[in-house]
Amino acid sequence: MHKLRQILIFLERGVSIRNFEKEVKVSRKTIGLYQQKFLQTGLGFSELLQANDKELERLVDLVREDVPGDTDPRKGHFYSLIDYFTHELKRTGVTRLLLWEEYIRENPAGLQYSRFCKLLQDHIRVTKAVMHFEHQPARMMQVDFAGDQLYYVDPSTGELVGCPVLVAVLPFSGYGYVEALPNMKLVQVVKALNNALDYFGGDRSEPSPIT
């Protein structure tokens, strides 16, 4: 129970799993399993900390660390990588879809995309992200240019040519569209936006929120 409360305290403070794994001396997999149980109670970490030992044990249906019970082992593995996922999401041009594709290549029997996004979103929410938005499916398309300069090779000359890259994302699912443009003139940008709408199956006849 003492270990359990230590885990709760670190989670409540938003400390990364990698850091408090060293302090609590509990494996990342076990921390991930308990974190999932805490989320399933529907209560915040601060509320759980206020419960007495018996009530806390009842709320999380406490299990021995070496007997994960009916907990999906894929979740434990997912939470062992959570620091990497959240760090990569801060990089320009990295989306949930790109992260999942990398993850599933290395773990073919891993979590499906929808479950991957749900667990990732739950983690971001409970670790008190600075800003959080709730999005409805297919109601908004977010657009920006990739922050780092990208290049392509001109096959006729072998020259390396820099180009702006437009990135469009549906924020609810993280589903994305990327297009390299010859330049950033308005005509090229409008064409790329229309291509993105066509790719997503959007309707050009009505104004669509674009951010």
N, C-alpha and C positions, 0 to 999 in steps of 0.2 A: 504493500500500500504506500509506503514511503517513496518507492521508485515511481509509482503511478502519479503521485502528487508532484514529484520533481518534473516528470514529463509534462504534466499539465501546466506547471509554472513556466517552463521554457516555451511551450506552445503559446501560452497567453501573452508572453513577452515578444513573440514573433522571432525567436532565435531559430536559426537554420538547423535542420536535422543533423547536418554534418558537425556543427559545433557542439550541440548538446549531447550527441552520441558519445563524445569524449568525456563530458562532465558526468553524465548519468551512468556510463559504463553499461549501456544496453544497445543491442544491435539495431541498425537502421530498420531492418525488417520488423523487429518487435515494436519499435517506435511507430512505424507506419501502420501496423495492425491496431495498436491502441488509438492512434490518431483517428483512424477510420471509425472505431467504436465510439469515440467521443463525438464525432460528427453525427453519428446515427442517433444519438440521444436527443438531438434537436436543441440542446442547450449550449450556451457559450462557455468558453474555458473558465471565465471568472465565476460563472454560476456553479459550475462543477466543483470548483475549488472551495466553495462555501458549504458544500454538502459534507455530512459526517462520513466516516469510513464505511459504515454499513450501507448508507444510502448511495454513496459513490460506487460501491461494489455492485449494488443492485442495478444502478443506471447503466453501467458499462458492461454488465454480464461478464465480470472479470474471468480471464482464463490464464492458465500457466503459460509462461513465456515459451516453453518448449513444446506446447500443444496448441497450435493455432486454431484448432477446431474447424469450423466451417468457413473460415476466412479464406478468400481466394488468394493463393500465394502470389498471383500476378500483381496484386495490389502492393504487397510488401516490396516486390522488386521495383514497381513503379515509384514508390516513395523513396527507395534508395537512390533514385535518379532525379528526385524532385528539385534539388538545388541546381542541377545542370539545366533542367527544363526552364526554370524561372529565370536563370541568368541569361540563357540564350534568347528568351522572349524579349529581352530588353534591347537586343541587337537590331539594327535597322534591317528590315526586309525579312526577318524571321517570323513565321506564323505557326500556329498550332498544327496546321496540316503538314508543314515541312518537318516539324519536330516529330510528329507521329510517323511520317514516312521513314525517317531515319531510325526511329525506335523499332518499328515493325520489321525493317530489314534485318536488324540485329536480333530481334525476338519474334520470329514468325508466328509463334503460338501466343503472342502477347495480347494486350487489350485491344478491342476494336476502337475505331476512331471516336465514336460518340462517347464511349465510356472513358477513354483517355482524356477527352476534353472536359467531361464532367468532373473527374477527379482533380484535374489541373485547376479548373475554375474554383472548386471547393477549397483547394489549398490556398489559392491566391486570396480568396475571400476571408478565410479564417486567420491568415497571417497579416490581416489588416493592411491590404494594399492601399496606397495613397488615394487612388481614385478607382471607382468601380461603376460600370454602366450596365444596365439591363437592356438587352436588345431583343427585338422580336424577329422571328425568322423572315429573311428576304425583304425586310422593310427598309434597310439602309445599306448603301455601299460606301465604304471608306476608300479614299484615293490619296496617294502620295507618290513622290518620286523616291527611288532607292537612294539612300544617303551616300553610298560609295560609288565612285565612277566604275562603270562596267565597260567591257570592250568586246569587239568581235574582230575576226580576221577577214579582211577583204580577199576572197579567193583569187581574184585576178592579179593582185599586186603583192599579196602576203602582208599588207600593211595592217597594223593594229589600230583600230578606229574606236575612239571613245564615243559613247552614246548615252543619252538619258534613258532611264528605265521606269516606266509607269507601273505601279503596283495597285491593284484594286482588290479589296477584301470585303466579304460579307461578315460583319463582326460577330453575328450569332454563332456561326459555325467555324469561322476562320478560313472558309473556302476562298481561294485566291485566284487572281488572273494577273499575269505579268506580260508586258510587251516592251520590247526595245524600240525606241523611236530614232529617226534620223536626226531630229532636232526638237527643240521645245516650242516651236511655233504653234500658235493657237490651232491652226488647221490640223496639225499632227496630233495634238492633245485631244481635240474633239473626236477625231477619227478613232483614236485608241479607246476613249471612253465609250463610244458606240460599240466598238468591238467587245469591250468588257461586258456591256449590257447584253449583247447577243450571246456571249459565252455563258452568262449566268441565266439566260432565258428571260431577261427582263423585258418590260414593255416600254418602248420609246414614246408611245402616244401620250403618256401621262408623265408629268414631272416626277422625278424620283429623288428622294433625299440623298445627296452626295456630300460627304465630309472629307 
